[in-house]
Amino acid sequence: MTIGHMTFKKPTVLIVDDDAAIRDIARATLELSGFSVEEAQDGLKALSFLKTRKPDIVILDFMLPGMDGISVCSELRKMSGGERIPVLMITGRNDIESIERSL
């Protein structure tokens, strides 16, 4: 984005969710709000992305095939610079144990 003579980088969001409809809705909403959006459908693909790029925020589903969101977040925190990337954990579950575990 360019304003006057200054160029601004769009903030990048990584959406990690195995539900394509959720990713599509989130992408559309975020792009309309001026974000650049990347997607991963599972934890392993998210970690592969995070090894080479650092988004400004990660929106991470709690329940993922193969590797859950908690494990992805733990691995992200071990990466150089990963401890500074905000993570927004989302879930359709409503049990207290899942919510506490994600915190």
N, CA and C atoms as an extended XYZ file, in Angstrom:
309
Properties=species:S:1:pos:R:3:atomname:S:1:resname:S:1:resid:I:1 pbc="F F F"
N         0.846       -1.156        0.000 N   MET     1
C         0.000        0.000        0.000 CA  MET     1
C         0.902        1.231        0.000 C   MET     1
N         0.568        2.224       -0.830 N   THR     2
C         1.347        3.449       -0.914 CA  THR     2
C         0.470        4.636       -0.537 C   THR     2
N         0.985        5.463        0.365 N   ILE     3
C         0.327        6.702        0.752 CA  ILE     3
C         1.342        7.811        0.541 C   ILE     3
N         1.034        8.714       -0.380 N   GLY     4
C         2.010        9.747       -0.718 CA  GLY     4
C         3.244        9.092       -1.294 C   GLY     4
N         4.380        9.371       -0.683 N   HIS     5
C         5.647        8.773       -1.126 CA  HIS     5
C         6.069        7.606       -0.249 C   HIS     5
N         5.221        7.251        0.720 N   MET     6
C         5.577        6.180        1.645 CA  MET     6
C         4.855        4.887        1.262 C   MET     6
N         5.589        3.782        1.325 N   THR     7
C         5.022        2.479        1.035 CA  THR     7
C         4.937        1.685        2.333 C   THR     7
N         3.768        1.096        2.584 N   PHE     8
C         3.552        0.318        3.785 CA  PHE     8
C         3.321       -1.139        3.411 C   PHE     8
N         3.923       -2.036        4.181 N   LYS     9
C         3.708       -3.469        3.995 CA  LYS     9
C         2.414       -3.855        4.704 C   LYS     9
N         1.573       -4.582        3.999 N   LYS    10
C         0.352       -5.092        4.629 CA  LYS    10
C         0.746       -6.101        5.705 C   LYS    10
N         0.120       -6.043        6.874 N   PRO    11
C         0.396       -7.073        7.879 CA  PRO    11
C        -0.076       -8.433        7.362 C   PRO    11
N         0.703       -9.453        7.671 N   THR    12
C         0.403      -10.806        7.200 CA  THR    12
C        -0.197      -11.646        8.320 C   THR    12
N        -1.276      -12.333        7.990 N   VAL    13
C        -1.953      -13.244        8.910 CA  VAL    13
C        -1.819      -14.653        8.350 C   VAL    13
N        -1.417      -15.595        9.189 N   LEU    14
C        -1.436      -17.008        8.816 CA  LEU    14
C        -2.650      -17.637        9.476 C   LEU    14
N        -3.555      -18.169        8.657 N   ILE    15
C        -4.741      -18.870        9.155 CA  ILE    15
C        -4.466      -20.366        9.077 C   ILE    15
N        -4.562      -21.043       10.215 N   VAL    16
C        -4.339      -22.488       10.257 CA  VAL    16
C        -5.638      -23.151       10.715 C   VAL    16
N        -6.319      -23.789        9.783 N   ASP    17
C        -7.592      -24.448       10.083 CA  ASP    17
C        -7.828      -25.532        9.040 C   ASP    17
N        -8.318      -26.683        9.460 N   ASP    18
C        -8.571      -27.775        8.525 CA  ASP    18
C        -9.900      -27.607        7.792 C   ASP    18
N       -10.709      -26.655        8.192 N   ASP    19
C       -12.001      -26.398        7.556 CA  ASP    19
C       -11.824      -25.319        6.481 C   ASP    19
N       -11.956      -25.727        5.218 N   ALA    20
C       -11.752      -24.794        4.097 CA  ALA    20
C       -12.736      -23.625        4.138 C   ALA    20
N       -13.962      -23.863        4.568 N   ALA    21
C       -14.958      -22.788        4.628 CA  ALA    21
C       -14.547      -21.726        5.644 C   ALA    21
N       -14.029      -22.153        6.777 N   ILE    22
C       -13.557      -21.204        7.800 CA  ILE    22
C       -12.393      -20.384        7.239 C   ILE    22
N       -11.462      -21.061        6.571 N   ARG    23
C       -10.320      -20.334        5.974 CA  ARG    23
C       -10.802      -19.334        4.937 C   ARG    23
N       -11.765      -19.721        4.105 N   ASP    24
C       -12.283      -18.821        3.066 CA  ASP    24
C       -12.944      -17.582        3.665 C   ASP    24
N       -13.764      -17.791        4.680 N   ILE    25
C       -14.447      -16.665        5.327 CA  ILE    25
C       -13.434      -15.740        6.002 C   ILE    25
N       -12.482      -16.331        6.712 N   ALA    26
C       -11.467      -15.522        7.392 CA  ALA    26
C       -10.627      -14.747        6.378 C   ALA    26
N       -10.233      -15.425        5.299 N   ARG    27
C        -9.430      -14.761        4.256 CA  ARG    27
C       -10.179      -13.557        3.686 C   ARG    27
N       -11.415      -13.761        3.294 N   ALA    28
C       -12.205      -12.682        2.685 CA  ALA    28
C       -12.332      -11.494        3.638 C   ALA    28
N       -12.642      -11.791        4.879 N   THR    29
C       -12.816      -10.723        5.874 CA  THR    29
C       -11.511       -9.977        6.120 C   THR    29
N       -10.436      -10.718        6.289 N   LEU    30
C        -9.141      -10.088        6.581 CA  LEU    30
C        -8.603       -9.297        5.391 C   LEU    30
N        -8.758       -9.839        4.188 N   GLU    31
C        -8.277       -9.114        3.012 CA  GLU    31
C        -9.058       -7.820        2.804 C   GLU    31
N       -10.363       -7.844        3.069 N   LEU    32
C       -11.163       -6.615        2.976 CA  LEU    32
C       -10.699       -5.570        3.992 C   LEU    32
N       -10.093       -6.041        5.073 N   SER    33
C        -9.600       -5.146        6.118 CA  SER    33
C        -8.149       -4.739        5.899 C   SER    33
N        -7.566       -5.147        4.773 N   GLY    34
C        -6.221       -4.698        4.431 CA  GLY    34
C        -5.080       -5.619        4.813 C   GLY    34
N        -5.380       -6.850        5.191 N   PHE    35
C        -4.346       -7.801        5.558 CA  PHE    35
C        -3.943       -8.663        4.367 C   PHE    35
N        -2.709       -9.109        4.390 N   SER    36
C        -2.242      -10.145        3.480 CA  SER    36
C        -2.478      -11.467        4.215 C   SER    36
N        -3.011      -12.471        3.528 N   VAL    37
C        -3.397      -13.714        4.196 CA  VAL    37
C        -2.695      -14.909        3.566 C   VAL    37
N        -2.154      -15.753        4.441 N   GLU    38
C        -1.598      -17.046        4.050 CA  GLU    38
C        -2.424      -18.105        4.768 C   GLU    38
N        -2.451      -19.316        4.217 N   GLU    39
C        -3.257      -20.388        4.794 CA  GLU    39
C        -2.464      -21.674        4.938 C   GLU    39
N        -2.841      -22.440        5.953 N   ALA    40
C        -2.342      -23.807        6.116 CA  ALA    40
C        -3.509      -24.644        6.615 C   ALA    40
N        -3.661      -25.852        6.061 N   GLN    41
C        -4.798      -26.684        6.447 CA  GLN    41
C        -4.487      -27.649        7.578 C   GLN    41
N        -3.226      -27.704        7.999 N   ASP    42
C        -2.892      -28.556        9.137 CA  ASP    42
C        -1.625      -28.017        9.813 C   ASP    42
N        -1.306      -28.614       10.958 N   GLY    43
C        -0.171      -28.144       11.746 CA  GLY    43
C         1.170      -28.300       11.059 C   GLY    43
N         1.364      -29.401       10.359 N   LEU    44
C         2.645      -29.624        9.688 CA  LEU    44
C         2.882      -28.603        8.577 C   LEU    44
N         1.849      -28.279        7.828 N   LYS    45
C         1.979      -27.266        6.781 CA  LYS    45
C         2.231      -25.888        7.399 C   LYS    45
N         1.600      -25.616        8.529 N   ALA    46
C         1.823      -24.349        9.223 CA  ALA    46
C         3.280      -24.233        9.659 C   ALA    46
N         3.818      -25.293       10.253 N   LEU    47
C         5.213      -25.254       10.701 CA  LEU    47
C         6.177      -25.123        9.541 C   LEU    47
N         5.878      -25.769        8.433 N   SER    48
C         6.704      -25.630        7.235 CA  SER    48
C         6.732      -24.169        6.781 C   SER    48
N         5.574      -23.524        6.760 N   PHE    49
C         5.483      -22.111        6.402 CA  PHE    49
C         6.283      -21.259        7.384 C   PHE    49
N         6.124      -21.531        8.677 N   LEU    50
C         6.748      -20.717        9.715 CA  LEU    50
C         8.268      -20.858        9.767 C   LEU    50
N         8.806      -21.902        9.172 N   LYS    51
C        10.258      -22.055        9.113 CA  LYS    51
C        10.890      -21.038        8.175 C   LYS    51
N        10.127      -20.572        7.205 N   THR    52
C        10.691      -19.660        6.206 CA  THR    52
C        10.112      -18.251        6.263 C   THR    52
N         8.935      -18.092        6.854 N   ARG    53
C         8.285      -16.775        6.916 CA  ARG    53
C         7.708      -16.554        8.295 C   ARG    53
N         7.686      -15.300        8.699 N   LYS    54
C         7.138      -14.945       10.005 CA  LYS    54
C         5.971      -13.980        9.807 C   LYS    54
N         4.743      -14.461        9.982 N   PRO    55
C         3.575      -13.587        9.846 CA  PRO    55
C         3.498      -12.634       11.041 C   PRO    55
N         2.640      -11.648       10.932 N   ASP    56
C         2.445      -10.706       12.030 CA  ASP    56
C         1.553      -11.294       13.117 C   ASP    56
N         0.717      -12.252       12.747 N   ILE    57
C        -0.137      -12.959       13.698 CA  ILE    57
C        -0.536      -14.306       13.086 C   ILE    57
N        -0.780      -15.280       13.955 N   VAL    58
C        -1.261      -16.597       13.534 CA  VAL    58
C        -2.639      -16.814       14.157 C   VAL    58
N        -3.611      -17.150       13.323 N   ILE    59
C        -4.924      -17.569       13.800 CA  ILE    59
C        -4.926      -19.088       13.697 C   ILE    59
N        -5.003      -19.752       14.832 N   LEU    60
C        -4.707      -21.173       14.923 CA  LEU    60
C        -5.875      -21.950       15.526 C   LEU    60
N        -6.377      -22.919       14.773 N   ASP    61
C        -7.447      -23.783       15.264 CA  ASP    61
C        -6.894      -24.722       16.334 C   ASP    61
N        -7.664      -24.953       17.363 N   PHE    62
C        -7.274      -25.840       18.457 CA  PHE    62
C        -7.182      -27.290       17.987 C   PHE    62
N        -8.171      -27.727       17.205 N   MET    63
C        -8.228      -29.119       16.735 CA  MET    63
C        -7.805      -29.191       15.279 C   MET    63
N        -6.688      -29.855       15.030 N   LEU    64
C        -6.170      -30.023       13.673 CA  LEU    64
C        -5.809      -31.486       13.464 C   LEU    64
N        -5.862      -31.959       12.231 N   PRO    65
C        -5.455      -33.343       11.979 CA  PRO    65
C        -3.938      -33.486       12.113 C   PRO    65
N        -3.515      -34.587       12.711 N   GLY    66
C        -2.089      -34.894       12.803 CA  GLY    66
C        -1.380      -34.216       13.959 C   GLY    66
N        -1.575      -32.932       14.119 N   MET    67
C        -0.885      -32.173       15.159 CA  MET    67
C        -1.832      -31.070       15.629 C   MET    67
N        -2.178      -31.060       16.897 N   ASP    68
C        -3.138      -30.063       17.368 CA  ASP    68
C        -2.522      -28.669       17.474 C   ASP    68
N        -3.387      -27.688       17.648 N   GLY    69
C        -2.946      -26.303       17.710 CA  GLY    69
C        -1.992      -26.015       18.852 C   GLY    69
N        -2.164      -26.689       19.983 N   ILE    70
C        -1.263      -26.507       21.127 CA  ILE    70
C         0.158      -26.911       20.744 C   ILE    70
N         0.293      -28.037       20.055 N   SER    71
C         1.619      -28.502       19.629 CA  SER    71
C         2.241      -27.555       18.611 C   SER    71
N         1.421      -27.050       17.694 N   VAL    72
C         1.919      -26.087       16.702 CA  VAL    72
C         2.431      -24.841       17.414 C   VAL    72
N         1.655      -24.339       18.351 N   CYS    73
C         2.044      -23.146       19.098 CA  CYS    73
C         3.343      -23.398       19.870 C   CYS    73
N         3.472      -24.544       20.498 N   SER    74
C         4.691      -24.888       21.237 CA  SER    74
C         5.908      -24.895       20.326 C   SER    74
N         5.754      -25.489       19.138 N   GLU    75
C         6.867      -25.533       18.183 CA  GLU    75
C         7.202      -24.136       17.658 C   GLU    75
N         6.187      -23.316       17.422 N   LEU    76
C         6.407      -21.940       16.978 CA  LEU    76
C         7.223      -21.183       18.018 C   LEU    76
N         6.903      -21.349       19.287 N   ARG    77
C         7.600      -20.640       20.355 CA  ARG    77
C         9.073      -21.027       20.449 C   ARG    77
N         9.442      -22.199       19.953 N   LYS    78
C        10.835      -22.654       19.964 CA  LYS    78
C        11.648      -22.071       18.812 C   LYS    78
N        10.965      -21.554       17.778 N   MET    79
C        11.639      -21.018       16.599 CA  MET    79
C        12.197      -19.623       16.885 C   MET    79
N        13.288      -19.312       16.219 N   SER    80
C        13.861      -17.974       16.338 CA  SER    80
C        12.833      -16.931       15.905 C   SER    80
N        12.512      -16.010       16.787 N   GLY    81
C        11.515      -14.985       16.508 CA  GLY    81
C        10.092      -15.436       16.760 C   GLY    81
N         9.868      -16.731       16.906 N   GLY    82
C         8.523      -17.262       17.100 CA  GLY    82
C         7.896      -16.885       18.422 C   GLY    82
N         8.734      -16.571       19.391 N   GLU    83
C         8.198      -16.199       20.707 CA  GLU    83
C         7.517      -14.824       20.688 C   GLU    83
N         7.762      -14.049       19.628 N   ARG    84
C         7.171      -12.703       19.541 CA  ARG    84
C         5.949      -12.633       18.627 C   ARG    84
N         5.587      -13.731       17.993 N   ILE    85
C         4.436      -13.729       17.077 CA  ILE    85
C         3.166      -13.994       17.876 C   ILE    85
N         2.202      -13.066       17.833 N   PRO    86
C         0.942      -13.310       18.542 CA  PRO    86
C         0.183      -14.479       17.920 C   PRO    86
N        -0.451      -15.264       18.768 N   VAL    87
C        -1.256      -16.401       18.320 CA  VAL    87
C        -2.662      -16.234       18.887 C   VAL    87
N        -3.639      -16.286       17.999 N   LEU    88
C        -5.044      -16.273       18.395 CA  LEU    88
C        -5.566      -17.689       18.205 C   LEU    88
N        -5.831      -18.380       19.309 N   MET    89
C        -6.308      -19.751       19.258 CA  MET    89
C        -7.832      -19.728       19.145 C   MET    89
N        -8.366      -20.491       18.187 N   ILE    90
C        -9.818      -20.572       18.010 CA  ILE    90
C       -10.262      -22.025       18.140 C   ILE    90
N       -11.495      -22.203       18.567 N   THR    91
C       -12.042      -23.545       18.682 CA  THR    91
C       -13.567      -23.497       18.678 C   THR    91
N       -14.158      -24.545       18.193 N   GLY    92
C       -15.603      -24.692       18.256 CA  GLY    92
C       -16.020      -25.430       19.514 C   GLY    92
N       -15.030      -25.910       20.257 N   ARG    93
C       -15.326      -26.637       21.503 CA  ARG    93
C       -15.702      -25.642       22.585 C   ARG    93
N       -16.507      -26.089       23.532 N   ASN    94
C       -16.900      -25.189       24.599 CA  ASN    94
C       -16.599      -25.743       25.986 C   ASN    94
N       -15.704      -26.731       26.061 N   ASP    95
C       -15.369      -27.269       27.372 CA  ASP    95
C       -14.219      -26.469       27.995 C   ASP    95
N       -14.276      -26.305       29.287 N   ILE    96
C       -13.307      -25.499       30.033 CA  ILE    96
C       -11.890      -26.054       29.884 C   ILE    96
N       -11.740      -27.372       29.877 N   GLU    97
C       -10.405      -27.980       29.775 CA  GLU    97
C        -9.695      -27.548       28.488 C   GLU    97
N       -10.387      -27.550       27.361 N   SER    98
C        -9.789      -27.143       26.083 CA  SER    98
C        -9.391      -25.666       26.125 C   SER    98
N       -10.262      -24.853       26.689 N   ILE    99
C        -9.970      -23.419       26.774 CA  ILE    99
C        -8.759      -23.172       27.664 C   ILE    99
N        -8.711      -23.810       28.815 N   GLU   100
C        -7.574      -23.632       29.718 CA  GLU   100
C        -6.289      -24.138       29.076 C   GLU   100
N        -6.361      -25.241       28.384 N   ARG   101
C        -5.175      -25.811       27.739 CA  ARG   101
C        -4.634      -24.859       26.669 C   ARG   101
N        -5.517      -24.199       25.945 N   SER   102
C        -5.056      -23.287       24.904 CA  SER   102
C        -4.407      -22.037       25.488 C   SER   102
N        -4.814      -21.654       26.686 N   LEU   103
C        -4.174      -20.500       27.338 CA  LEU   103
C        -2.778      -20.834       27.774 C   LEU   103
